[in-house]
Amino acid sequence: MQYRHLDIAVLYMRMFIGCIILLHNVGKLQTYDRIIDSYPSLLFGSPTVTFAVFTICESVFAVMIMIGFWTRFAAFMMTLGMFLSIFVAIPASGMTQATLQFVYMGIFVFFVISGGGRYALDYKLWWYKMSD
């Protein structure tokens, strides 16, 4: 009972960072013509395909974090993505963009450690496996 406020704080943080990432992706779609050249050609092929794969994955993982479904996995994948993008952001746009990605990475590490909390879909689905 004493940890309800912490669960509400985790819920708030899940909603907050999920909305931020979704809004970030809307911004990327709106400025597609200007930023597409900054995406590398990775295993996927062209920068356009890389952009599409990254944007879709970020959006799916953001929604997973918001609803609390496989929160730790989604947060780990977002942490990994932010960690890797820091090394792309520093040469491309400088330390300011890398600092923002570092802050996002810190929030995602929080979810890797804490999980989704009591108000997550995971808790509702597997409540018998979780301890109070």
N, C-alpha and C positions, 0 to 999 in steps of 0.2 A: 504493500500500500504506500509506503514512504517513497517509492521510486516512480510514482505516477507522473510527477513533474518532469522527471528525466525522460520518460517515454513520450510525453507531449513535446519536449524539446527536440527529441530525435525525429518525431513526426514533422515538426515545423521545419527542421533542417532538411529533411528529405524533400518536402514540398518546395522549399526555397531553392535548393541547388538544382532540382529537376526542372523547375520553371526557368531558372537562369540558363541552363544548358539548352532547353528547347527554344528560348528566345534567341540565344546565341546562334542556333541553327537556322532560325528564320532570318536572322541578319545575314548569315552566310549565303542563303538562297537569294536574298535581295541584292547582294553585291557579288553575285557569282562571276560576272564578267571581269571584275577587277581582281578577284582573288584566285581564280582558277590557275593562273600561271605560277602561283606560289606553292601549289601542290606537286609533290614529286611523282615521277612514274615509278611505282613500286611493282610488286608482283602482279598487280591487277592489270597493268597495261598503261593506258594513258592517264594523264592527270585528271581528266574528267571522270574516269571510272574510280580512281582513288578518292576523289572528292565525294562521289556518290556513296561509295562503301563506307567511308568515315562518317559522313553525315547521317546515313541510315543507322549505323551502329551506335553513334552518340545518342541519337534520338531514342532508339530502342532501350539502351541502357539507362537513359534518363527516366523514361517511363517506368522501367523496372524498379528503379530506386524510389520513385514517387509512390508507387503502389506497394512497395515493400516485398517484391517477388524476387527471390535470389539476390537480395540486396548486397551481400558480401561479394558475390561473384561479379555483379554489375559494377560495383564500386572498384573492385580490383582491376577490371578491364579498363575502366575510365582512368584509374590511377596510372596504369601502364601507358595508356594513350597520352595522358598529360605529360608523363615523364619523357616519353619519346618526342613529343612535340616541343618540349623545352629546347631540345638540341636543334630543332629546325627553326624555332622562333628567334633565338638569339642572333644567328647570322642574318636572318631575313628582315626582322623588324626591330631588333634591339632588345635591351633588357626589360623595357616596360611591358611588352607582351609576355615575355618569359616570366615576369613577376606575377602577372595575373594567372597564368597557367600553374605556377607554383602554389598559389593560394587555392585554386580549384583542386589541385592534387592533394593538398592538406585536408580539405573537406572530404574528399573521397577516401583517404586513409582513415579518417574518423569512422566512416561507415564500414570499412573493412574490419575495423576493430570492434565496433559496437553492434553491427548488424542493423536490422530494421526496427527493432523495438517491439513493444507490445501491440502497437497499432499498425503492424505490417501484415500483409497478406500471408507471409510465411508463418507468422504466429497463429493466424486463424486456421491455416491448413494443417500445421504440424504442432498444435498447441500441446499435445500429449508428450512431445519430445523435449519441449522447452521447460526449463525450471523457472519458477517464480522467484 
